[in-house]
Each structure stands twice: as structure tokens, then as C-alpha cells.
């Protein structure tokens, strides 16, 4: 039988897994917007429209991101840079940016 502390730890762990899953959805939306920006030139509008939509706000909230206008501007800026999320989160890219600064 699980004691209350074990139940809390299990519930917290499940919540963090769900948050990571929703964060992955946000990263996928960013990658899709970057692809749209390269192909059609409308990536910033795409990510802004998604982030302001009901579904986008819900996903951002579940990922632990407050769906504010400041966040929307940050997502647009990320798309404007045009660096895919897998590259932006890689160690090599972080080291390259540190050297450039």
C-alpha cells in the first residue's frame, strides 16, 4: 500500500510527464511555423494565430507557459530567427552562441 507521500510523488511525476508532452507539442508547433515561414513566408502569423487560439492557449498552459502577449511575441521572434528547435536546443548551438556573445 502506498503512503500519502508516495501517492503525492507519483502524482507529481505524472504531472511533470504530461507537462513535458505538452512542451513537445509547443516545440512541434514552432517547427511547423518555421517551415511555413521558409516555404510561404507567413510563419510568424501562423504561430501567433495558434498561440492566441483557444487550443494554443490550452496547450501553452498545460506546458506550464503563461499564454500572454509577451509569450506570443517571443514565439514570433523565435520563428523569425528561423532556427529549428532541435538545433536551437543542441549543445553545439548553445556553445556557438556563447562564443559569439
Residue pairs with C-beta under 8 A, 6 or more apart in sequence:
2 10
18 62
19 62
19 63
19 64
22 59
22 60
22 62
22 63
22 64
23 63
23 64
23 65
25 59
25 63
26 59
26 60
26 63
26 65
27 85
29 47
29 50
29 56
29 59
30 47
30 75
30 78
30 79
30 85
31 84
31 85
31 86
32 46
33 43
33 44
33 46
33 47
33 50
33 75
33 79
34 43
34 79
34 82
34 83
34 84
35 43
36 42
36 43
36 46
37 43
37 44
37 46
37 79
37 80
37 82
38 82
43 79
43 80
44 76
44 79
44 80
46 79
47 72
47 75
47 76
47 79
48 72
48 75
48 76
50 56
51 57
51 60
51 67
51 71
51 72
51 75
52 72
56 67
57 67
60 66
60 67
60 71
61 67
65 71
78 88
81 88
83 93
87 93
